[in-house]
Amino acid sequence: MTTDLREVGVSVVRKDGLAKVTGAAEYLDDLTIPNAAVAALVRSPYAHARIVRIDGTPAAATPGVLAVITTDDLGEIGARRFGSYTKDQPVLARGVVRFEGEPVAAVVATDARTARAAAALVDVEYDELACAVDVHAALATGAPLVHETAPPLGRQGRWPAVPGTNICARVVIEQGNVDAGLAEADVVIEQTYTFPRVFHYTLEPHGAVASVASDEVTVWTNTGHPYQLRQELADTFGISLNRIRVVVPYVGGSFGGKSFPKLEPLAAALSWKVGRPVKVLNGVEGSMRTNRRNGATCHVTLGLRRDGTLTAKRCRVLLDTGAYADSGPLVADKASVRMLGPYRVPHYHIDVQAVYTNTTPAGSYRSIGGPQTVWASESIMDEAADAIGMDAVELRLHNLVKRGEPVRPDLRPMDADLGDDLERLAKTMDLTEGGRKTTNPLGRGVGVAIANPAELPISTSIVRLHYDGSVTVLCSTVEVGQGLHTVLAQIAAEELGIDHSLVTVVSPDTRYGPYDWSTGASRGTAIVGSAVQRACRDIKDQLRALAAESAGVPVDGITIGDGSVHVGGRAVEYAQVIREWFGRPAGEVIGRGYVRNLGPSPAFWEIGMGGAEVEVDRETGEVRLRSYTALADVGRAINPQQCEAQDIGAVVMGLGHTLFEEMVYSESGSLLNATMLEYRVPVITDLPETMETVLIENADGTGPFGAKGMGEGGGIPVAPAVANAIARATGVRIRDLPLTPERVWRALRVAGRAAAPSRREASL
Amino acid sequence: MTDVSGPERVRVPFTVNGRAVDVEIDTGDFLLDVLRERLGLTGTKRSCDTQVCGACTVLLDGQPVSSCTVLAWEARGRTVETIEGLARDGRLHPVQEAFLEASAFQCGYCTPGMIMTVKALLDEQADASTDTVRAWLRGNICRCTGYVSILAAVRSAQRRLREARATAP
């Protein structure tokens, strides 16, 4: 590691810290938008029904109500569909509702209480239809179709829906001949693993305030994707991109749940209709009807030789993507590679289908398709190790791809030393209790994940160097809590050779800020950071040219270092260069940074490994975490404290889907636990007794100063690590999440009667 | 007999962050809405609306309460403290300083409620054990940090408060 960096590699205090500890940080609902009316939504009580009639007359007569709006009031906008990958979602339900909680009508009033009271007066008559509330029902012969005709692809769409079925998107990757590979195996294991539908629970619910004027649509929103949203709004209104303005304040968590359009098209349509700004704000119950993670059923067949060499893998993954595609097709695409995993498998066939069901639409959630598939692939690795009597870590080390080795022919070769990483994790776990070997080795388990993140390395940045030497960084990545404003300031400061306190990073406003693809996929540090770094280099080039022109000397001999321009042995501060060139204290230098790719896809591999040590109470089925160790291979930690914080946060979030979380639907598609009283997320008393994070820094990433992205990886291996540890502690393998006390207790009871690992010997 | 009449307008005098206020409200108004919408104190956040998450925590006569489920008229004649009242003369409260330096926040949405709960705890039990800290913070959900940095911040705040007491005249 080089050590000549001054601003990078330092845990500076977060840029957003003061605002956040004083309550001054403004989130969507804290903004004052003059003259804004408030909308309350009328949501469907049925999972699937035809809308027969909507009577808004009594609601409209309520004092303070400005309008009761249904799809029929919205003209062409009501008929259009939005969706970046599949254009299937209407602004308000049109003719049919496809999930319980789908917005059917909106009551716009002068205040929230009036709007809510009037919304209760809207009378909707439904004709209930048969519904498909899970993937098995949705794929059964004669299943009710969530969408009667296959919706068209969206602008980013690559995976078409299959007509006449509920298959929203299908992705198949394959290599070699799986049957031949399985025939070469000594042991073949075949199992099914399920992952529940879970809710992001960002503390701040979804919302949007829109103001549609004659020449511009403005939306203040807590989106993570201002520019994806701009496109969708432009399509909804049929106007050009420069007439859409998306403004994003601080966002109270996203985790992917605020990616892509959510309530914004509706807010804009309502504002267009009533002629004044309109605010639409979810409560938690509304957000649970807005987006969730794709549930998954993963059927895996794995073949291996007695020496541990994997020979073949066949997987069929069914993702429950809910009533509208959202990013489901992209989740399917990513799930295919994440299902393959970090191992050398000569023959594989992985078939991933995103399936429409009559439930809350599912989309992006912290490593899309990662936790679901790695739950299966890392559980079966332990089952395979048991089957051949090999240590689970040894089995993994035997099969991990090496640096430079292809994972798939069309993707970036592995850019990390996975074996070293795993050995480091195993060693750290041995040391977690003050250097002693752990006392309960039977209760330890690991999970190893690689993810191909950084979805589309397309970012731009504008960096403004002011004539006092301070800097404003414009980029359109949203500060959702990941700390990117701080990290980008450090990158800019390092590149320019100045102190990070001189750098401000501003929040997105598409009227002024430059294009960015998205906030998510662990792409901020590496991709947006690269755009910022390039903009700073552009500034340095310009400063040299300005200094040369001012001094009347050739640019060739002018250099930059230590925050100054060196002109013939004289060090000139940046600010002075600007003032001299403009002739007075005025002007600025504007740097541009463009990123359109960072070499082969993905821009980097995100490495997340985890090890759990558990104790299981056989009387109650309760799982107690004695320790958890997480390892992230980050290339370079721009801000080590923030990297560790991201990893710990991801792990604890992962404990949610591992131990507690599940959205429970009735047979008729009603969400039965739609409040935080009933939906259990990790609280502070759920922490493992000890937690450790290991950051691997080899400066081998494609991002600034060798950084890779991170922040998602920590959550991916949690569930298999815990389940593998439970299996070691109890001898009982559980293949369904979450690992609630009841589920564990039942599994222990069943196993008490007979231990029967389900596998067949290929040689038989 | 149950009174089924609609909300009444009443005047509610109380003290917020050391300032006397007198607000006309509906009897059905929650304290959270009055703080945010009538008094402009938007530092207190709304999330679960069911007294589970703790994002809306304020102190009522020094005790942490979920302002999303406390009726505003319950504050009559009492003192309310919100996140906006913690810093004095531009100086952060030791709990705020500790949260800032330990980076005990990410998105920041739970932070005001979290800090108010910690403030109440340390006012009452300056040397609270880690188990006590966990028990108090069980009612404050953070989805970002994984809580580890929050526990570190509380320990740091305890140190700061001890030092402040030791050096107090």
Contacts between the chains, C-beta under 8 A, distances in Angstrom:
chain1	res1	chain2	res2	distance
A	11	B	103	7.8
A	13	B	100	6.3
A	13	B	101	6.6
A	13	B	103	7.3
A	14	B	100	7.9
A	14	B	103	5.8
A	14	B	105	8.0
A	16	B	108	6.7
A	17	B	100	4.6
A	17	B	103	7.1
A	17	B	105	7.3
A	18	B	100	6.7
A	19	B	108	7.6
A	20	B	105	5.1
A	20	B	108	3.3
A	20	B	111	5.2
A	21	B	92	6.9
A	21	B	96	4.3
A	21	B	99	4.9
A	21	B	100	5.0
A	21	B	105	6.9
A	21	B	111	6.2
A	21	B	115	6.5
A	22	B	43	7.2
A	22	B	83	6.7
A	22	B	84	7.3
A	22	B	86	7.4
A	22	B	87	5.8
A	22	B	92	7.3
A	22	B	96	6.6
A	23	B	41	7.8
A	23	B	42	7.5
A	23	B	43	2.1
A	23	B	44	7.2
A	23	B	82	7.1
A	23	B	83	3.5
A	23	B	84	5.3
A	23	B	112	4.6
A	24	B	43	7.0
A	25	B	108	5.3
A	26	B	42	7.4
A	27	B	45	7.4
A	27	B	109	6.5
A	29	B	36	7.9
A	29	B	42	7.5
A	29	B	46	6.8
A	30	B	36	8.0
A	30	B	42	4.0
A	200	B	143	7.8
A	201	B	141	7.8
A	201	B	143	5.8
A	202	B	107	7.4
A	202	B	109	7.7
A	202	B	143	6.4
A	203	B	45	7.1
A	203	B	47	4.7
A	203	B	53	6.5
A	203	B	55	5.5
A	203	B	107	7.0
A	203	B	109	4.1
A	203	B	110	5.2
A	203	B	141	6.9
A	203	B	142	7.7
A	203	B	143	5.8
A	204	B	45	7.3
A	204	B	47	6.9
A	204	B	107	7.2
A	204	B	109	4.8
A	205	B	47	7.1
A	250	B	107	7.5
A	250	B	108	6.6
A	251	B	107	6.6
A	252	B	45	7.2
A	252	B	47	8.0
A	252	B	107	4.9
A	252	B	108	7.1
A	252	B	109	3.1
A	253	B	106	7.7
A	253	B	107	4.2
A	253	B	109	6.2
A	253	B	143	5.5
A	253	B	144	6.0
A	255	B	143	7.4
A	283	B	49	5.5
A	284	B	47	6.8
A	284	B	48	5.3
A	284	B	49	6.6
A	284	B	50	7.8
A	480	B	107	6.0
A	481	B	105	7.8
A	481	B	106	3.5
A	481	B	107	3.0
A	481	B	108	6.7
A	481	B	144	4.9
A	482	B	106	6.9
A	483	B	106	6.8
A	641	B	103	5.6
A	642	B	103	6.9
A	645	B	103	6.0
A	645	B	106	6.7
A	645	B	145	6.2
A	645	B	146	7.8
A	645	B	149	5.9
A	648	B	145	7.0
A	648	B	146	4.0
A	648	B	148	5.0
A	648	B	149	7.5
A	649	B	106	6.4
A	649	B	144	5.0
A	649	B	145	5.2
A	649	B	146	4.4
A	650	B	146	7.7
A	651	B	146	6.1
A	652	B	145	7.9
A	652	B	146	3.3
A	652	B	147	6.6
A	652	B	148	8.0
A	653	B	143	6.7
A	653	B	146	7.3
A	675	B	48	7.2
A	675	B	50	5.3
A	675	B	52	7.8
A	676	B	47	7.9
A	676	B	48	4.0
A	676	B	50	5.7
A	676	B	52	4.2
A	676	B	53	5.9
A	676	B	141	7.6
A	677	B	50	5.1
A	677	B	52	5.7
A	681	B	141	6.2
A	681	B	143	6.8
A	682	B	146	7.9
A	683	B	137	8.0
A	683	B	138	5.2
A	683	B	139	7.9
A	683	B	141	6.2
A	683	B	147	8.0
A	684	B	134	5.2
A	684	B	137	4.6
A	684	B	138	5.8
A	684	B	140	7.5
A	684	B	142	7.9
A	684	B	147	4.5
A	684	B	150	7.1
A	684	B	151	7.4
A	685	B	134	5.1
A	685	B	135	7.4
A	685	B	138	5.2
A	687	B	146	7.4
A	687	B	147	5.8
A	687	B	148	7.0
A	691	B	146	7.6
A	691	B	148	5.9
